[in-house]
Amino acid sequence: QVQLVETGGGLVQPGGSLRLSCSASKTIFSISAMGWYRQGSGKQRELVARITSGGSTNYADSVKGRFTISRGNAENTVSLQMNSLKPEDTAVYYCNVGLIPNYNYWGQGTQVTVSS
């Protein structure tokens, strides 16, 4: 019933910026956290950034200082500002919404390619 839609992916040169956004098709109750994961070719899906309902954030070491996760003005939205992009950031990025007590919604993913 609930779908997550990611936007903002694309091709960017190294050092460039992109902003990913995720929105839910309807209001989601009992959200514990929202975040972004990514999966590069031949790699495991990994956490990029996460923000809890209380506003606490955490980031993968590889993106600290470059990426910023934030909740949108509307409820059930989350964005990821990506600056100083590197080729190693190339991956499919997935939006995730975690619910209390134990359930997750996933977006279908958006491709981010960093290349010159």
DRENPA-3360 file (N, C-alpha, C; in nm, 2 decimals, always signed):
BEGIN
1 = QVQLVETG = +0.08/-0.12/+0.00/+0.00/+0.00/+0.00/+0.09/+0.13/+0.00 ~ +0.20/+0.12/+0.07/+0.29/+0.24/+0.07/+0.40/+0.21/-0.02 ~ +0.43/+0.31/-0.10/+0.54/+0.31/-0.19/+0.64/+0.43/-0.17 ~ +0.77/+0.40/-0.18/+0.87/+0.50/-0.16/+0.92/+0.53/-0.30 ~ +0.93/+0.66/-0.33/+0.98/+0.70/-0.47/+1.10/+0.79/-0.45 ~ +1.21/+0.75/-0.51/+1.34/+0.82/-0.50/+1.35/+0.91/-0.63 ~ +1.40/+1.03/-0.62/+1.43/+1.11/-0.73/+1.57/+1.18/-0.71 ~ +1.62/+1.23/-0.82/+1.75/+1.31/-0.81/+1.87/+1.24/-0.85;
9 = GGLVQPGG = +1.86/+1.11/-0.89/+1.98/+1.04/-0.94/+2.02/+1.09/-1.08 ~ +2.14/+1.05/-1.12/+2.19/+1.09/-1.25/+2.34/+1.08/-1.26 ~ +2.39/+1.14/-1.37/+2.53/+1.14/-1.40/+2.59/+1.27/-1.36 ~ +2.70/+1.26/-1.28/+2.77/+1.39/-1.24/+2.92/+1.36/-1.24 ~ +2.99/+1.47/-1.27/+3.14/+1.46/-1.27/+3.19/+1.46/-1.13 ~ +3.31/+1.40/-1.11/+3.38/+1.40/-0.98/+3.38/+1.54/-0.92 ~ +3.35/+1.56/-0.80/+3.35/+1.69/-0.73/+3.22/+1.76/-0.74 ~ +3.13/+1.70/-0.82/+3.00/+1.76/-0.83/+2.90/+1.72/-0.72;
17 = SLRLSCSA = +2.78/+1.77/-0.73/+2.68/+1.75/-0.63/+2.55/+1.69/-0.69 ~ +2.48/+1.62/-0.61/+2.34/+1.57/-0.64/+2.26/+1.58/-0.51 ~ +2.13/+1.59/-0.52/+2.04/+1.58/-0.41/+1.94/+1.48/-0.44 ~ +1.93/+1.38/-0.35/+1.83/+1.27/-0.36/+1.72/+1.30/-0.27 ~ +1.60/+1.27/-0.31/+1.48/+1.29/-0.23/+1.39/+1.16/-0.24 ~ +1.33/+1.14/-0.13/+1.24/+1.02/-0.11/+1.11/+1.06/-0.05 ~ +1.00/+1.02/-0.11/+0.87/+1.05/-0.06/+0.78/+0.93/-0.06 ~ +0.70/+0.92/+0.04/+0.60/+0.81/+0.06/+0.47/+0.85/-0.01;
25 = SKTIFSIS = +0.41/+0.74/-0.06/+0.28/+0.76/-0.13/+0.17/+0.80/-0.03 ~ +0.19/+0.77/+0.10/+0.09/+0.81/+0.20/+0.16/+0.82/+0.33 ~ +0.09/+0.87/+0.43/+0.15/+0.89/+0.56/+0.18/+0.75/+0.62 ~ +0.30/+0.74/+0.68/+0.34/+0.62/+0.75/+0.35/+0.64/+0.90 ~ +0.29/+0.56/+0.97/+0.29/+0.57/+1.12/+0.40/+0.49/+1.18 ~ +0.44/+0.54/+1.30/+0.54/+0.47/+1.38/+0.67/+0.45/+1.32 ~ +0.72/+0.56/+1.26/+0.85/+0.56/+1.19/+0.96/+0.57/+1.30 ~ +1.06/+0.48/+1.30/+1.17/+0.48/+1.39/+1.29/+0.55/+1.33;
33 = AMGWYRQG = +1.31/+0.54/+1.20/+1.42/+0.60/+1.13/+1.40/+0.60/+0.98 ~ +1.47/+0.69/+0.91/+1.47/+0.69/+0.77/+1.61/+0.70/+0.72 ~ +1.64/+0.64/+0.61/+1.78/+0.65/+0.57/+1.80/+0.61/+0.42 ~ +1.93/+0.62/+0.38/+1.97/+0.59/+0.25/+2.07/+0.48/+0.25 ~ +2.05/+0.38/+0.16/+2.15/+0.27/+0.14/+2.19/+0.28/+0.00 ~ +2.31/+0.21/-0.03/+2.35/+0.21/-0.17/+2.41/+0.07/-0.20 ~ +2.41/+0.03/-0.32/+2.47/-0.09/-0.36/+2.54/-0.07/-0.50 ~ +2.67/-0.08/-0.49/+2.75/-0.08/-0.61/+2.75/-0.21/-0.68;
41 = SGKQRELV = +2.80/-0.21/-0.81/+2.80/-0.33/-0.88/+2.89/-0.44/-0.81 ~ +2.84/-0.55/-0.79/+2.91/-0.66/-0.73/+2.94/-0.64/-0.58 ~ +2.87/-0.55/-0.52/+2.90/-0.52/-0.38/+2.77/-0.54/-0.30 ~ +2.79/-0.55/-0.17/+2.67/-0.56/-0.08/+2.61/-0.43/-0.06 ~ +2.48/-0.43/-0.03/+2.41/-0.31/+0.01/+2.46/-0.26/+0.14 ~ +2.49/-0.13/+0.15/+2.55/-0.07/+0.27/+2.47/+0.06/+0.31 ~ +2.48/+0.09/+0.44/+2.42/+0.21/+0.49/+2.50/+0.33/+0.45 ~ +2.44/+0.43/+0.40/+2.50/+0.56/+0.37/+2.48/+0.66/+0.47;
49 = ARITSGGS = +2.35/+0.68/+0.51/+2.31/+0.78/+0.61/+2.18/+0.74/+0.67 ~ +2.16/+0.78/+0.79/+2.04/+0.75/+0.86/+2.00/+0.86/+0.96 ~ +1.87/+0.88/+0.97/+1.82/+0.98/+1.07/+1.70/+0.92/+1.14 ~ +1.70/+0.93/+1.27/+1.60/+0.88/+1.35/+1.48/+0.98/+1.36 ~ +1.37/+0.93/+1.42/+1.26/+1.01/+1.44/+1.29/+1.13/+1.53 ~ +1.39/+1.11/+1.62/+1.43/+1.21/+1.71/+1.53/+1.31/+1.66 ~ +1.58/+1.28/+1.54/+1.67/+1.37/+1.47/+1.82/+1.33/+1.48 ~ +1.85/+1.22/+1.54/+1.99/+1.18/+1.55/+2.03/+1.12/+1.41;
57 = TNYADSVK = +2.15/+1.15/+1.37/+2.20/+1.10/+1.24/+2.33/+1.02/+1.26 ~ +2.35/+0.94/+1.16/+2.48/+0.87/+1.15/+2.51/+0.85/+1.00 ~ +2.64/+0.84/+0.97/+2.68/+0.83/+0.83/+2.79/+0.72/+0.82 ~ +2.80/+0.67/+0.70/+2.91/+0.58/+0.67/+3.04/+0.67/+0.68 ~ +3.15/+0.61/+0.72/+3.27/+0.68/+0.73/+3.31/+0.74/+0.60 ~ +3.28/+0.67/+0.49/+3.32/+0.71/+0.36/+3.25/+0.84/+0.31 ~ +3.14/+0.88/+0.37/+3.07/+0.99/+0.32/+3.06/+1.10/+0.43 ~ +3.12/+1.08/+0.54/+3.12/+1.19/+0.64/+3.18/+1.32/+0.59;
65 = GRFTISRG = +3.12/+1.43/+0.62/+3.17/+1.56/+0.58/+3.13/+1.59/+0.43 ~ +3.08/+1.50/+0.36/+3.04/+1.52/+0.22/+2.89/+1.51/+0.20 ~ +2.82/+1.42/+0.27/+2.68/+1.40/+0.25/+2.60/+1.45/+0.38 ~ +2.48/+1.49/+0.36/+2.40/+1.54/+0.46/+2.26/+1.49/+0.45 ~ +2.21/+1.42/+0.55/+2.07/+1.36/+0.54/+1.98/+1.46/+0.62 ~ +1.86/+1.47/+0.57/+1.76/+1.56/+0.64/+1.62/+1.51/+0.61 ~ +1.53/+1.55/+0.70/+1.39/+1.52/+0.68/+1.33/+1.64/+0.61 ~ +1.24/+1.61/+0.52/+1.17/+1.72/+0.45/+1.07/+1.79/+0.54;
73 = NAENTVSL = +1.02/+1.90/+0.48/+0.92/+1.98/+0.56/+0.79/+1.90/+0.57 ~ +0.76/+1.82/+0.47/+0.65/+1.73/+0.48/+0.69/+1.60/+0.55 ~ +0.60/+1.54/+0.62/+0.62/+1.42/+0.69/+0.65/+1.31/+0.59 ~ +0.73/+1.21/+0.64/+0.75/+1.09/+0.56/+0.83/+1.12/+0.43 ~ +0.92/+1.22/+0.44/+1.01/+1.25/+0.33/+1.15/+1.26/+0.39 ~ +1.25/+1.23/+0.31/+1.39/+1.24/+0.35/+1.47/+1.27/+0.23 ~ +1.58/+1.35/+0.25/+1.66/+1.39/+0.14/+1.81/+1.36/+0.17 ~ +1.89/+1.35/+0.07/+2.03/+1.33/+0.09/+2.11/+1.42/+0.00;
81 = QMNSLKPE = +2.17/+1.52/+0.06/+2.25/+1.61/-0.02/+2.39/+1.55/-0.03 ~ +2.44/+1.53/-0.15/+2.57/+1.47/-0.18/+2.66/+1.57/-0.25 ~ +2.77/+1.61/-0.18/+2.86/+1.70/-0.23/+3.00/+1.63/-0.25 ~ +3.09/+1.69/-0.32/+3.22/+1.64/-0.35/+3.22/+1.49/-0.39 ~ +3.13/+1.46/-0.48/+3.11/+1.32/-0.52/+3.24/+1.26/-0.58 ~ +3.26/+1.14/-0.55/+3.37/+1.06/-0.60/+3.32/+0.94/-0.69 ~ +3.41/+0.89/-0.77/+3.37/+0.78/-0.85/+3.32/+0.66/-0.77 ~ +3.38/+0.64/-0.65/+3.35/+0.53/-0.56/+3.20/+0.55/-0.50;
89 = DTAVYYCN = +3.14/+0.66/-0.52/+3.00/+0.68/-0.48/+2.90/+0.63/-0.58 ~ +2.95/+0.59/-0.69/+2.86/+0.53/-0.80/+2.79/+0.41/-0.74 ~ +2.66/+0.41/-0.75/+2.58/+0.30/-0.70/+2.43/+0.33/-0.72 ~ +2.35/+0.23/-0.69/+2.21/+0.25/-0.69/+2.18/+0.28/-0.54 ~ +2.11/+0.39/-0.52/+2.08/+0.44/-0.39/+1.93/+0.41/-0.36 ~ +1.91/+0.35/-0.24/+1.78/+0.31/-0.20/+1.73/+0.39/-0.08 ~ +1.61/+0.43/-0.08/+1.55/+0.50/+0.04/+1.49/+0.39/+0.13 ~ +1.51/+0.41/+0.26/+1.45/+0.31/+0.35/+1.38/+0.38/+0.46;
97 = VGLIPNYN = +1.27/+0.33/+0.50/+1.19/+0.37/+0.62/+1.17/+0.26/+0.71 ~ +1.22/+0.27/+0.83/+1.20/+0.17/+0.93/+1.09/+0.20/+1.03 ~ +1.01/+0.10/+1.05/+0.89/+0.12/+1.14/+0.91/+0.04/+1.27 ~ +0.84/+0.09/+1.37/+0.83/+0.02/+1.50/+0.72/-0.08/+1.49 ~ +0.73/-0.21/+1.53/+0.85/-0.26/+1.59/+0.96/-0.32/+1.50 ~ +0.91/-0.37/+1.38/+1.01/-0.45/+1.30/+0.95/-0.46/+1.16 ~ +0.96/-0.35/+1.08/+0.92/-0.36/+0.94/+0.99/-0.25/+0.87 ~ +1.02/-0.27/+0.74/+1.09/-0.18/+0.66/+1.03/-0.16/+0.52;
105 = YWGQGTQV = +1.02/-0.04/+0.48/+0.98/-0.01/+0.34/+1.10/+0.03/+0.26 ~ +1.11/-0.01/+0.14/+1.22/+0.02/+0.05/+1.17/+0.08/-0.08 ~ +1.25/+0.18/-0.13/+1.23/+0.23/-0.26/+1.29/+0.14/-0.36 ~ +1.26/+0.17/-0.49/+1.31/+0.09/-0.60/+1.45/+0.12/-0.64 ~ +1.50/+0.23/-0.59/+1.64/+0.27/-0.62/+1.65/+0.37/-0.73 ~ +1.75/+0.46/-0.72/+1.79/+0.55/-0.82/+1.94/+0.55/-0.84 ~ +1.98/+0.55/-0.97/+2.12/+0.53/-1.01/+2.19/+0.66/-0.99 ~ +2.30/+0.66/-0.93/+2.40/+0.77/-0.92/+2.53/+0.72/-0.98;
113 = TVSS = +2.57/+0.80/-1.08/+2.70/+0.76/-1.15/+2.79/+0.89/-1.15 ~ +2.91/+0.87/-1.09/+3.01/+0.97/-1.08/+3.12/+0.94/-1.18 ~ +3.13/+1.01/-1.28/+3.23/+0.98/-1.38/+3.27/+1.11/-1.46 ~ +3.39/+1.12/-1.51/+3.43/+1.22/-1.60/+3.42/+1.19/-1.74;
% end
